[in-house]
Amino acid sequence: MNVEGGLFPRERREIAPGALHVPDWLDPAEQRRLVTACRAWARPPAGLRTVRTPGGGEMTARQFCLGWHWYPYGYARTAVDGDGQPVKPMPPELAELGRRAVAAAYGPATVTEPYDIALINHYGGGARMGMHQDRDEQSSAPVVSLSLGDTCAFRFGNTETRTKPYTDVELRSGDLFVFGGPARFAYHGVPRTEEGTAPPDLGLSGRLNITLRVSGL
């Protein structure tokens, strides 16, 4: 038996100054609501797409955006590297979720800007994400990351290099990870996911990651 995941609740943990892991932050009902909503948001127009990098490669995780459309390396109001259609608006419930998440991590007085971007990645079998920084925004507000479905290894590094030192954190369905302040521009990535580990009642194959950001645009 995994003692940490079985007998005892997992504790919130500061991974680095400004970076906090809050396990089981979303309850099962809220997870199911988000999965249902993501299925609707992912439909065309400006729906789920494969992201192509400037070097000609493809990201293995597929993505869609709300509020602002992210593409390497900028933002637009249309899916410029997809079907060219206007991006769907940022749902008020996701903006509120971002506010709640930052308050849960740092305290209610730290929320100053409304969250107006959602990047939603779907990790199917074998999908991963290389080490990168979230630095295309014109705001240094904390990044909020929510996990749904399969468990993953989330690699959280430093602000200077893609290599060590870094810490691998197990993110399960319902977990919250927030990074801001001195950790805002840390390199991070997903080296692997564990297929078939999603809660059965979620009805989800693979992993959904909802990343909430403040554009400053």
Buried (B, 14 or more C-beta within 10 A) or exposed (E): EEEEEEEEEBEBEEBBEBBBBBBBBBEEEBBBEBBEBBEEBBEEEBBBBEBEEEEEEEBBBBBBBBBBBBBEEEBBEBBEBBEEEEBBEBBEEBBEBBBBBBBBBBEEEBBEBBBBBBBBBBBBEEBBBBBEEBEBBEBBBBBBBBBBBBBBBBBBBBEEEBEEEBBEBBBBBBBBBBBBBEBBBBBBBBBBBEBEEBBEEBEBEBBBBBBBBBBEB
